[in-house]
Structures are given as structure tokens and as C-alpha cells.
Amino acid sequence: MSYEDTIKIMLSQGLIKKQKVDFSHIEALLLRAQKDVVAARANLEIDEEVTYTYAYLAMLRCGRAIVFIKGFRSVDGNSIKQLSNYLEKYWEKNLRVLLKSLIACVGNEINLLMIPLFLFQKIEAKNALIVAQNFIKIVQEIIKKENPQLGLRL
């Protein structure tokens, strides 16, 4: 299924809706994602769960920025699922590895919320941090291509 077909289906099912592109919101999401990565890195030696959670949030914010730049937003309560469906169709094949990492983070985030003593290993947290950093770089490149005039302070 093509990107256009996916958008039509998601719009018709009320999963996403059109939204005016506001680059100040996109920039704010990217700046917040960078702060999330800084917080994740600072907590790696203290609390793996915090590192993992902030890395996940950074990726989620970047994904939302991509959806926003194309003039859409999620409207249902399951924005992470719709985000992953949208990004899977939008992103080039070589970028889907990062998307799969985001989806894997969602799975661990659900475990974290549902299983009282779910423990993150330091390697999981470290890997999530690396993926988040790469995610931000790629999304910044995409955003700059979409609007070269945007003076991202990134």
C-alpha cells in the first residue's frame, strides 16, 4: 500500500486529521527531544528505566514532528500505534530500522507500566539512547529539507 493510500485510509477512519503546519510546534518538539536525550544520558548510571523512558519520549516527539510537518496529527487515544503506521509508510526503507526500535521501545514501555518489577538492563537503556540520538539526527535532516528557512536551534 502506498503512502497516499495509507493517508486516505487513516483519514477516512478518523485516525488522523489534517492540521495546519506550524513550524514553531515542530521546532519545540525537536528541542524537547534533545532535552530528553540529555536527561536520558545524565541518568544512565543512576537509573536505566529513566534513561529508557526519556529515550523513548525523544523518539516519540520526533515521530510526531514528522507527522506534523506533513500536515497531520493523530486524533485517537492510541497515537503511538497511528504514529508507527504513518511513519512506516512515510519513511524510506533504510529508516524503518529506527521505527522498529521505536516500536520495540513501546513494547518495553508497556511492560514497564504493566509489570511491577520489570527491570531494564543497562544495555537496553544504552541502546535506546543511541537509537534516540540517531532518530533525532534523521528527523532534523527531514525537517530541514522540508523547510530550509527554519532556523532550527538544534
C-alpha positions as CSV (number, residue, x, y, z in Angstrom):
1,M,0.0,0.0,0.0
2,S,1.3,3.4,-0.9
3,Y,1.8,6.4,1.4
4,E,-1.2,8.2,-0.2
5,D,-3.4,5.1,0.2
6,T,-2.4,4.9,3.9
7,I,-3.2,8.5,4.4
8,K,-6.6,8.2,2.8
9,I,-7.5,5.2,4.9
10,M,-6.3,6.8,8.2
11,L,-8.2,10.0,7.4
12,S,-11.4,8.0,6.5
13,Q,-11.2,6.0,9.7
14,G,-10.7,9.2,11.8
15,L,-7.3,8.0,13.0
16,I,-5.5,11.2,11.8
17,K,-6.8,14.6,10.8
18,K,-5.4,17.4,8.8
19,Q,-3.6,20.2,10.7
20,K,-2.0,23.4,9.5
21,V,1.8,23.0,9.5
22,D,3.2,25.1,12.4
23,F,7.0,25.1,12.4
24,S,7.2,26.6,15.8
25,H,5.4,23.4,17.2
26,I,7.8,21.2,15.2
27,E,10.8,23.1,16.4
28,A,9.5,22.9,20.0
29,L,9.1,19.1,19.7
30,L,12.7,18.7,18.4
31,L,14.1,20.9,21.1
32,R,12.3,18.9,23.7
33,A,13.5,15.7,22.2
34,Q,17.1,16.9,22.6
35,K,16.5,17.7,26.2
36,D,15.0,14.2,26.6
37,V,18.2,12.8,25.3
38,V,20.3,14.9,27.6
39,A,18.2,13.7,30.6
40,A,18.5,10.1,29.4
41,R,22.3,10.3,29.1
42,A,22.6,12.0,32.5
43,N,20.6,9.2,34.2
44,L,22.3,6.2,32.5
45,E,24.5,5.5,35.6
46,I,21.7,6.2,38.0
47,D,18.5,4.7,36.7
48,E,18.2,2.6,33.5
49,E,14.5,3.0,33.5
50,V,14.7,6.8,33.4
51,T,17.2,6.6,30.6
52,Y,15.0,4.3,28.6
53,T,11.9,6.3,29.2
54,Y,13.5,9.6,28.1
55,A,15.0,8.0,25.0
56,Y,11.5,6.7,24.1
57,L,10.0,10.1,24.7
58,A,12.6,11.7,22.4
59,M,11.8,9.3,19.6
60,L,8.0,9.8,20.1
61,R,8.4,13.6,19.9
62,C,10.5,13.3,16.7
63,G,7.9,11.0,15.1
64,R,5.2,13.4,16.0
65,A,7.2,16.2,14.3
66,I,7.4,14.2,11.1
67,V,3.6,13.7,11.1
68,F,3.1,17.4,11.9
69,I,5.4,18.6,9.1
70,K,3.2,16.7,6.6
71,G,0.1,18.4,7.9
72,F,-1.5,15.7,10.1
73,R,-1.9,14.7,13.7
74,S,-3.3,11.7,15.5
75,V,-6.8,12.0,16.9
76,D,-7.4,8.8,18.7
77,G,-6.1,7.7,22.1
78,N,-3.6,5.3,20.6
79,S,-1.3,7.9,19.0
80,I,1.8,5.6,19.2
81,K,0.1,3.0,17.0
82,Q,-1.1,5.5,14.5
83,L,2.3,7.2,14.5
84,S,4.1,3.9,13.7
85,N,1.5,3.1,10.9
86,Y,2.1,6.6,9.4
87,L,5.9,6.6,9.7
88,E,6.2,3.1,8.3
89,K,4.6,4.3,5.0
90,Y,6.4,7.7,5.0
91,W,9.9,6.8,5.8
92,E,12.4,5.4,3.3
93,K,13.2,1.7,3.7
94,N,16.6,2.3,5.3
95,L,15.0,4.4,8.1
96,R,12.5,1.8,9.1
97,V,15.1,0.2,11.4
98,L,14.7,3.2,13.7
99,L,11.0,2.9,13.5
100,K,11.2,-0.8,14.6
101,S,13.3,0.4,17.5
102,L,10.6,2.9,18.5
103,I,8.0,0.1,18.3
104,A,10.3,-2.1,20.5
105,C,10.5,0.7,23.0
106,V,6.7,0.9,23.1
107,G,6.6,-2.8,24.0
108,N,9.1,-2.3,26.8
109,E,7.2,0.8,27.9
110,I,4.0,-1.2,28.2
111,N,5.9,-3.9,30.2
112,L,7.2,-1.1,32.5
113,L,3.7,0.1,33.1
114,M,2.0,-3.3,33.5
115,I,4.6,-5.4,35.2
116,P,5.5,-4.0,38.7
117,L,9.1,-5.3,38.8
118,F,10.1,-5.1,35.1
119,L,13.8,-4.3,35.1
120,F,15.7,-2.7,32.3
121,Q,19.2,-3.8,31.7
122,K,21.8,-1.1,31.2
123,I,22.5,-2.3,27.7
124,E,18.8,-1.8,26.8
125,A,18.9,1.7,28.1
126,K,22.1,2.5,26.3
127,N,20.8,1.1,23.0
128,A,17.6,3.1,23.3
129,L,19.7,6.2,23.9
130,I,21.8,5.5,20.8
131,V,18.7,4.9,18.7
132,A,17.1,8.1,20.0
133,Q,20.2,10.2,19.1
134,N,20.1,8.7,15.6
135,F,16.4,9.3,15.4
136,I,16.8,13.0,16.2
137,K,19.5,13.5,13.6
138,I,17.5,11.9,10.8
139,V,14.3,13.8,11.7
140,Q,16.3,17.0,11.8
141,E,17.5,16.3,8.3
142,I,14.0,15.6,7.1
143,I,12.6,18.8,8.7
144,K,15.4,20.9,7.3
145,K,14.7,19.5,3.8
146,E,11.0,20.4,4.2
147,N,11.7,23.9,5.4
148,P,15.3,25.1,4.8
149,Q,14.3,28.6,6.1
150,L,13.6,27.2,9.5
151,G,16.4,28.4,11.8
152,L,16.5,25.3,14.0
153,R,18.5,25.9,17.1
154,L,19.5,22.3,17.3
